[in-house]
Amino acid sequence: MPNVRWAVCWPAVADEIFDAASDLLARVEAAAAAAAVTLPDRRFVSNGEVAFDCALVAVQLPSAFRGTPAFPESDRNRRNTVVWTFEFTVWLVRDVPILSEQGVWPSAAAITDSASIILRDAHVLTYGLLPQLDELAAGCTSLAVGNLAGVGPEGGVAGWQLPVQIGL
């Protein structure tokens, strides 16, 4: 994963993991607002799997490891590590045209219209969010951003996932 900027700090409070996830969600919202992109109304932080049953923006915490994204600790050094890196995933998915109950495929125009919105979301999660993450990294965390990856279409939604590692 490419790094944005590095710094390291000690966790101050028990809520720091939730606060980091909430801050990440707020930065996605700010990036969308700056790009004049309206996000889905359903927005939340999740500690587990995210169900893609409708359009949503979510920040999920699927895993964590000791060390920083640049220097993950080997097993023999883990006892003395004081920094944990939390591997958040930002999800941004939207409703997409699907096969009707009568078996009629969506029109090419409907698919193209949906794609135009979803591709704007890719801009929000890359060019819009990365400068904001750089601000976050300048504080008291280590930070790395993974590759933007497509999600779906699945269950009537499609969009993006973006892994973000934050060391606390």
C-alpha positions in Angstrom: 0.0 0.0 0.0 1.3 3.4 -0.8 1.8 5.7 2.1 0.4 9.2 2.3 2.4 10.5 5.3 3.7 9.0 8.5 3.5 9.9 12.1 3.0 7.7 15.2 1.2 8.4 18.5 0.0 6.6 21.7 -3.7 5.8 22.0 -5.2 8.3 24.4 -8.7 7.0 25.1 -10.8 3.8 24.6 -13.0 5.6 22.0 -10.1 6.4 19.7 -10.8 3.5 17.3 -14.4 4.6 16.9 -13.4 8.2 16.7 -11.0 7.4 13.8 -13.7 5.5 11.9 -16.2 8.4 12.5 -13.6 10.9 11.4 -13.0 8.9 8.2 -16.7 8.9 7.5 -16.9 12.6 8.1 -14.0 13.1 5.6 -15.8 11.1 2.9 -18.9 13.3 3.5 -16.7 16.5 3.2 -15.0 15.2 0.0 -18.4 14.5 -1.5 -19.8 17.9 -0.5 -16.7 19.6 -2.0 -17.3 17.7 -5.3 -21.1 18.6 -5.2 -21.9 14.8 -5.0 -24.9 13.8 -3.0 -24.2 10.7 -0.9 -26.8 8.1 0.0 -28.7 8.9 3.1 -27.7 5.7 4.9 -24.2 6.4 6.5 -22.7 4.6 9.4 -19.7 3.0 11.1 -19.7 -0.8 11.4 -17.7 -3.2 13.5 -18.6 -6.2 11.2 -19.7 -7.1 7.8 -21.7 -4.6 5.8 -24.9 -5.8 4.2 -25.4 -4.3 0.8 -29.2 -4.1 0.8 -29.4 -0.5 -0.3 -27.3 2.5 -1.2 -25.0 3.4 1.6 -21.7 4.8 2.8 -20.0 2.8 5.6 -16.7 2.6 7.4 -16.0 -0.9 8.5 -13.2 -2.3 10.7 -12.5 -5.8 9.4 -9.0 -6.3 11.0 -6.0 -4.8 12.8 -2.3 -5.7 13.2 0.6 -4.6 15.3 3.1 -2.2 13.8 2.6 0.4 11.1 1.7 -0.1 7.5 5.3 0.5 6.4 6.8 -1.8 9.1 4.4 -4.5 10.3 6.0 -6.4 13.2 7.2 -9.9 12.8 5.8 -12.6 15.2 8.8 -12.6 17.4 8.7 -8.9 18.0 5.0 -8.6 18.7 5.2 -8.6 22.5 7.0 -5.2 22.6 4.9 -3.4 19.9 2.9 -0.4 21.1 1.3 0.7 17.9 -1.7 -1.1 16.4 -2.8 -0.4 12.8 -6.5 -0.6 12.1 -7.5 -1.7 8.6 -10.7 0.2 7.9 -12.7 -0.2 4.7 -14.7 2.6 3.2 -17.7 1.4 1.3 -19.7 3.6 -1.1 -22.4 1.7 -3.0 -25.5 2.9 -4.8 -28.7 1.3 -6.3 -28.2 0.2 -9.9 -30.7 -0.9 -12.5 -31.6 -4.5 -12.3 -33.6 -7.1 -14.2 -37.3 -6.4 -13.7 -39.8 -8.9 -12.2 -41.0 -9.5 -15.8 -37.5 -10.4 -16.9 -36.8 -7.2 -18.8 -33.2 -6.0 -18.8 -32.5 -2.4 -17.8 -31.9 -0.1 -20.8 -28.4 0.9 -21.9 -29.3 4.5 -21.0 -30.3 3.5 -17.4 -27.0 1.6 -17.0 -25.0 4.5 -18.4 -26.8 7.0 -16.1 -26.1 4.8 -13.1 -22.4 4.5 -14.1 -22.0 8.2 -14.4 -23.0 8.6 -10.8 -20.8 5.7 -9.6 -17.8 6.9 -11.5 -18.2 10.3 -9.8 -18.0 8.4 -6.5 -14.7 7.0 -7.6 -13.4 10.6 -7.9 -14.8 11.4 -4.4 -12.9 8.5 -2.9 -9.6 9.2 -4.7 -9.0 12.8 -5.6 -11.5 14.2 -3.1 -10.6 12.1 -0.1 -6.8 11.7 -0.4 -6.0 15.4 0.4 -8.2 15.1 3.5 -6.4 11.9 4.6 -3.2 13.8 4.2 -4.5 16.3 6.8 -5.4 13.4 9.1 -1.9 11.8 8.7 -0.3 15.1 9.7 -1.9 14.6 13.2 -1.0 11.8 15.5 -1.5 8.6 13.3 0.3 6.5 10.7 -1.8 6.1 7.6 -1.7 4.2 4.3 -4.3 4.0 1.6 -4.9 0.9 -0.5 -6.4 0.4 -4.0 -9.9 1.5 -4.9 -11.8 -1.6 -6.0 -15.2 -2.0 -7.6 -18.1 -3.7 -5.7 -20.9 -5.5 -7.6 -23.2 -5.1 -9.2 -24.7 -7.4 -6.6 -28.1 -7.4 -5.1 -29.1 -4.3 -6.9 -26.1 -2.2 -5.7 -22.7 -1.4 -7.1 -19.9 1.0 -6.1 -16.5 1.1 -4.4 -14.4 -0.1 -1.5 -11.3 1.7 -0.3 -9.0 0.2 2.4 -7.4 2.8 4.7 -4.9 1.7 7.4 -4.7 4.0 10.4 -2.1 3.4 13.2 -3.1 4.4 16.7 
